[in-house]
Amino acid sequence: MGPADLSRLARLRARDPDATAETLRALVPHVRRWLYRLLGRSPDLDDATQDALAEIAGFLPRFEGRAKLETVAYQITVRVAYRYFARHRDRDVSLEVVPELVDVGAGTESRVMAREALARLHRCLNRLPAKRRIAFVLCAIDGLAPRDAARIAGTTAIAMRCRLTFARREIARMLRGDPYLAGWLERDAREENEA
């Protein structure tokens, strides 16, 4: 940690309102993106973002700097997402576009097909138990290794791998024969097994 980081840490631990506001402002785009990927276009996205930021603000005076602040903020955000999954299990939500599925230079027809495929994926994700959905989003969408995702979700690497495996199987079963997503799901699983 450099001198600037140590100074900010001391200010956060001293409950300096300016340091807290600066830190939260820097985290807002990250928290919003994480929740968008976890919850999708939920009407609760703004409330969940506020809840996560409030919990992060409450944690900042206890932050010791042993881990990266973004990692701790991600952990808190995932816990908030779990609560929202439990409350609103029946809602149909969608996730942010998976970049590998949509070619930016693709024509209109290809983009429409990609969006339709993503809508099918989102419906499948919404049917998964919260722990499996989070495992899939953290690993397959965000690209984290299971051990890193496990740290964020507050579980073991073995449990995360199990959740991810079951999530992939359930999604593959639900999307069996999907011409657009089958290849992506297979590549994702193959890359994970090679890592």
C-alpha positions in Angstrom: 0.0 0.0 0.0 1.3 3.4 -0.9 1.2 6.5 1.2 -2.0 7.8 -0.4 -3.8 4.4 0.2 -2.6 4.4 3.9 -3.9 8.0 4.3 -7.3 7.1 2.8 -7.5 4.1 5.0 -6.8 6.1 8.1 -9.4 8.7 7.1 -12.0 5.9 6.5 -11.2 4.3 9.8 -11.6 7.7 11.4 -15.1 8.0 9.8 -14.1 11.0 7.7 -17.3 11.8 5.8 -15.4 13.2 2.8 -13.2 10.0 2.5 -16.4 7.9 2.8 -18.2 9.9 0.1 -15.2 9.7 -2.2 -14.9 6.0 -1.7 -18.6 5.3 -2.3 -18.6 7.5 -5.4 -15.8 5.5 -6.8 -17.6 2.2 -6.0 -21.0 3.2 -7.4 -20.4 2.1 -11.0 -18.9 -1.2 -9.8 -21.7 -2.0 -7.4 -24.3 -1.1 -10.0 -22.7 -3.3 -12.7 -22.3 -6.2 -10.3 -25.9 -6.0 -9.2 -27.1 -5.6 -12.8 -25.3 -8.8 -13.7 -26.6 -10.6 -10.6 -30.2 -9.3 -10.6 -30.8 -8.2 -14.1 -33.2 -5.4 -15.1 -35.0 -5.7 -11.8 -37.2 -2.9 -10.6 -35.3 -3.3 -7.4 -31.9 -2.6 -8.9 -31.8 1.0 -7.5 -32.9 -0.1 -4.1 -30.4 -3.0 -4.1 -27.6 -0.6 -5.1 -28.5 1.7 -2.3 -28.6 -1.2 0.2 -25.2 -2.4 -0.9 -23.7 1.1 -0.7 -25.2 1.6 2.7 -23.7 -1.7 3.9 -20.3 -0.8 2.4 -20.4 2.6 4.1 -21.1 0.9 7.4 -18.2 -1.4 6.8 -15.6 1.2 5.8 -14.6 2.2 9.4 -13.7 -1.4 10.0 -11.8 -1.9 6.8 -8.2 -2.8 7.5 -6.8 -2.9 4.0 -5.9 -6.6 4.1 -7.9 -7.2 0.9 -8.7 -4.9 -2.0 -11.6 -2.7 -1.2 -13.3 -3.7 -4.5 -13.2 -7.4 -3.4 -14.8 -6.6 -0.1 -17.4 -4.4 -1.8 -18.2 -7.3 -4.2 -18.7 -9.6 -1.3 -21.1 -7.2 0.3 -22.9 -6.7 -3.0 -23.3 -10.5 -3.5 -24.9 -10.8 0.0 -27.3 -8.0 -0.9 -28.1 -9.9 -4.2 -28.9 -13.1 -2.2 -31.5 -11.2 -0.1 -33.1 -9.8 -3.2 -33.2 -13.3 -4.8 -35.0 -14.6 -1.7 -37.6 -11.8 -1.8 -38.3 -11.7 -5.5 -37.8 -15.3 -6.8 -40.8 -15.1 -9.2 -39.7 -12.1 -11.2 -38.4 -12.5 -14.8 -35.2 -10.5 -15.0 -32.5 -10.3 -17.6 -28.7 -9.9 -17.3 -26.3 -7.6 -19.1 -25.2 -8.8 -22.5 -22.5 -11.4 -22.5 -19.8 -9.8 -24.7 -18.7 -13.1 -26.3 -22.3 -13.8 -27.6 -22.8 -10.5 -29.4 -20.4 -9.4 -32.1 -20.3 -5.6 -32.0 -19.8 -5.5 -35.8 -22.7 -8.0 -36.5 -25.6 -7.0 -38.5 -29.1 -6.2 -37.1 -30.3 -9.7 -37.7 -27.4 -11.3 -35.8 -27.8 -8.8 -32.9 -31.6 -9.6 -32.7 -30.8 -13.4 -32.6 -28.2 -12.8 -29.9 -30.6 -10.8 -27.8 -33.3 -13.5 -28.2 -30.7 -16.1 -27.1 -29.8 -14.0 -24.1 -33.5 -13.7 -23.2 -33.6 -17.5 -23.2 -30.5 -17.7 -21.0 -31.9 -15.1 -18.6 -35.1 -17.1 -18.2 -33.0 -20.2 -17.4 -30.9 -18.3 -14.9 -34.0 -17.0 -13.2 -35.1 -20.6 -12.5 -31.8 -21.5 -10.8 -31.4 -21.5 -7.0 -29.7 -18.3 -5.9 -26.4 -19.9 -5.1 -26.1 -21.6 -8.5 -27.1 -18.5 -10.3 -24.5 -16.5 -8.5 -21.9 -19.2 -9.2 -22.8 -19.0 -12.9 -22.8 -15.2 -13.1 -19.5 -14.9 -11.2 -17.7 -17.6 -13.2 -19.3 -17.8 -16.6 -20.4 -14.2 -17.1 -17.8 -12.2 -15.0 -15.0 -14.7 -15.9 -13.8 -15.3 -12.3 -12.0 -18.5 -11.4 -14.0 -20.6 -9.0 -11.6 -20.0 -6.1 -11.9 -16.2 -6.6 -15.7 -16.5 -7.0 -15.8 -18.6 -3.8 -14.0 -15.9 -1.8 -16.5 -13.3 -3.0 -19.5 -15.5 -2.3 -18.2 -16.6 1.1 -17.9 -20.3 0.4 -15.2 -22.8 -0.5 -13.7 -23.3 -4.0 -15.1 -26.9 -4.0 -18.6 -25.7 -3.2 -18.3 -23.0 -5.9 -17.2 -25.6 -8.5 -20.1 -27.9 -7.5 -22.6 -25.0 -7.8 -21.1 -24.0 -11.1 -21.2 -27.5 -12.5 -24.9 -28.0 -11.4 -25.8 -24.6 -12.8 -24.2 -25.4 -16.2 -25.9 -28.8 -16.3 -29.3 -27.2 -15.5 -28.9 -24.5 -18.1 -27.6 -26.9 -20.7 -30.7 -29.1 -20.1 -33.0 -26.2 -20.3 -31.3 -24.9 -23.5 -30.8 -28.3 -25.1 -30.6 -27.8 -28.8 -30.4 -24.0 -28.7 -28.4 -23.2 -31.8 -27.0 -20.0 -30.5 -26.1 -20.8 -26.9 -25.0 -24.4 -27.0 -21.6 -23.6 -28.4 -20.9 -20.8 -25.9 -21.9 -23.0 -23.0 -19.7 -25.8 -24.2 -16.7 -23.4 -24.7 -17.3 -21.9 -21.2 -17.3 -25.3 -19.6 -14.3 -26.5 -21.6 -12.2 -23.4 -20.7 -13.1 -23.9 -17.0 -12.0 -27.5 -17.1 -8.7 -26.5 -18.7 -8.0 -23.8 -16.1 
